[in-house]
Amino acid sequence: MWVIAEQENGQLMNVTFELLGAAKELCAKLEEKCCAVLVTAAAGELTQQLIAAGADVVYVIEDAKYADYDTELYTDAICQLSKKYDPASIMFGATDDGRDLAPRVAARLHTGLCADCTALDVTDDKLVAWTRPALGGNICATIICDVNRPQMGTVRPKVFKPAELDNTRTGEVIAFTPEAGAVSRVELVKKEALSSENAVKIDEADMIAAGGRGFGSKENFDVLEQLAALFENSAVAGTRAAIDEGWLTHSQQVGQSGKSVTPHIYFACGISGAIQHLSGMKDSDIIIAINKDAEAPIFTVAHYGIVGDVNVILPKLIEKIKAYKA
């Protein structure tokens, strides 16, 4: 079983450790080796980190041209590696890059892909059982790929606990150089660091302050920043309506056409709860909803609900939290 490692600014992303944690358990049932694939400009200590997290084998594809994610170069490299070593299954994170890369690899290898998985298991026939939400999140479908290889899937971030690091572990490192062929048609025009208030991605946040059209204006909507600032590892997010209004960017959208999130705390403020939005956040540990419509669908998934005008209630709630933390 392969895990495609993701990195950013020379650091492995949390989702990589989450996938390795899940892969180790599956490999124990499958009696297979747990392997990581690292496509990078500089492997450095990353290979040992992957081994410490549970990888028995790390395949390293190292070249300066892989410094930034490039869909064509990464697809070509992973496909060449796969054709040589013939993995039984490949697991990607359901991140922006993973959702772009996985279907391209699957198409080129002529195999299937189960996207956005929230659970994994092994069948009696030693196949990976990929479970994902379906029909707007109302049911969960379990899918197997019993014909083509490799079996492939993307897995939501924060679904599995990160693997515990064991720096005493040893493993095998295999360097691989793809044959020349793929040429990038993408030019990186600009690379800009996220501003400090948006530094936490919504699919990696432990607390999310999310808002919808119920705020009425961007000026009212901005109070969510104050709420998020009261919590560590927090982020501001919104519904499609909020993004369409221009109050947030698409990278902050939660829902069927945005990102699926599973934070510890999810504040749903001024959000009615369209099924497309619910499918992207209903698995949060604690959902706190504020809406003036007592019949709003958001209350069907909320653990705690407040009926009232979000523009009146939220500032008072922020003051209460500040007083509690003082």
Secondary structure in CASP SS format (residue, H / E / C, confidence):
PFRMAT SS
TARGET T0000
AUTHOR 0000-0000-0000
METHOD secondary structure of the structure
MODEL  1
M C 1.00
W E 1.00
V E 1.00
I E 1.00
A C 1.00
E C 1.00
Q E 1.00
E E 1.00
N C 1.00
G C 1.00
Q E 1.00
L E 1.00
M C 1.00
N H 1.00
V H 1.00
T H 1.00
F H 1.00
E H 1.00
L H 1.00
L H 1.00
G H 1.00
A H 1.00
A H 1.00
K H 1.00
E H 1.00
L H 1.00
C H 1.00
A H 1.00
K H 1.00
L H 1.00
E C 1.00
E C 1.00
K C 1.00
C C 1.00
C E 1.00
A E 1.00
V E 1.00
L E 1.00
V E 1.00
T E 1.00
A C 1.00
A C 1.00
A C 1.00
G C 1.00
E C 1.00
L H 1.00
T H 1.00
Q H 1.00
Q H 1.00
L H 1.00
I H 1.00
A H 1.00
A C 1.00
G C 1.00
A C 1.00
D C 1.00
V E 1.00
V E 1.00
Y E 1.00
V E 1.00
I E 1.00
E E 1.00
D C 1.00
A H 1.00
K H 1.00
Y H 1.00
A C 1.00
D C 1.00
Y C 1.00
D C 1.00
T H 1.00
E H 1.00
L H 1.00
Y H 1.00
T H 1.00
D H 1.00
A H 1.00
I H 1.00
C H 1.00
Q H 1.00
L H 1.00
S H 1.00
K H 1.00
K H 1.00
Y H 1.00
D C 1.00
P C 1.00
A C 1.00
S E 1.00
I E 1.00
M E 1.00
F E 1.00
G E 1.00
A C 1.00
T C 1.00
D H 1.00
D H 1.00
G H 1.00
R H 1.00
D H 1.00
L H 1.00
A H 1.00
P H 1.00
R H 1.00
V H 1.00
A H 1.00
A H 1.00
R H 1.00
L C 1.00
H C 1.00
T C 1.00
G C 1.00
L C 1.00
C E 1.00
A E 1.00
D E 1.00
C E 1.00
T C 1.00
A E 1.00
L E 1.00
D E 1.00
V E 1.00
T C 1.00
D C 1.00
D C 1.00
K C 1.00
L C 1.00
V E 1.00
A E 1.00
W E 1.00
T E 1.00
R E 1.00
P E 1.00
A E 1.00
L C 1.00
G C 1.00
G C 1.00
N C 1.00
I E 1.00
C E 1.00
A E 1.00
T E 1.00
I E 1.00
I C 1.00
C C 1.00
D C 1.00
V C 1.00
N C 1.00
R C 1.00
P C 1.00
Q E 1.00
M E 1.00
G E 1.00
T E 1.00
V E 1.00
R C 1.00
P C 1.00
K C 1.00
V C 1.00
F C 1.00
K C 1.00
P C 1.00
A C 1.00
E C 1.00
L C 1.00
D C 1.00
N C 1.00
T C 1.00
R C 1.00
T C 1.00
G C 1.00
E E 1.00
V E 1.00
I E 1.00
A E 1.00
F C 1.00
T C 1.00
P C 1.00
E C 1.00
A C 1.00
G C 1.00
A C 1.00
V C 1.00
S C 1.00
R C 1.00
V C 1.00
E C 1.00
L C 1.00
V C 1.00
K C 1.00
K C 1.00
E C 1.00
A C 1.00
L C 1.00
S C 1.00
S H 1.00
E H 1.00
N H 1.00
A C 1.00
V C 1.00
K C 1.00
I H 1.00
D H 1.00
E H 1.00
A C 1.00
D C 1.00
M E 1.00
I E 1.00
A E 1.00
A E 1.00
G E 1.00
G C 1.00
R H 1.00
G H 1.00
F H 1.00
G C 1.00
S C 1.00
K H 1.00
E H 1.00
N H 1.00
F H 1.00
D C 1.00
V H 1.00
L H 1.00
E H 1.00
Q H 1.00
L H 1.00
A H 1.00
A C 1.00
L C 1.00
F C 1.00
E C 1.00
N C 1.00
S E 1.00
A E 1.00
V E 1.00
A E 1.00
G E 1.00
T C 1.00
R H 1.00
A H 1.00
A H 1.00
I H 1.00
D H 1.00
E C 1.00
G C 1.00
W C 1.00
L C 1.00
T C 1.00
H H 1.00
S H 1.00
Q H 1.00
Q E 1.00
V E 1.00
G C 1.00
Q C 1.00
S C 1.00
G C 1.00
K E 1.00
S C 1.00
V C 1.00
T C 1.00
P C 1.00
H C 1.00
I E 1.00
Y E 1.00
F E 1.00
A E 1.00
C E 1.00
G C 1.00
I C 1.00
S C 1.00
G C 1.00
A C 1.00
I H 1.00
Q H 1.00
H H 1.00
L H 1.00
S H 1.00
G H 1.00
M H 1.00
K C 1.00
D C 1.00
S C 1.00
D C 1.00
I E 1.00
I E 1.00
I E 1.00
A E 1.00
I E 1.00
N E 1.00
K C 1.00
D C 1.00
A C 1.00
E C 1.00
A C 1.00
P H 1.00
I H 1.00
F H 1.00
T H 1.00
V C 1.00
A C 1.00
H C 1.00
Y E 1.00
G E 1.00
I E 1.00
V E 1.00
G C 1.00
D C 1.00
V H 1.00
N H 1.00
V H 1.00
I H 1.00
L H 1.00
P H 1.00
K H 1.00
L H 1.00
I H 1.00
E H 1.00
K H 1.00
I H 1.00
K H 1.00
A H 1.00
Y H 1.00
K H 1.00
A C 1.00
END
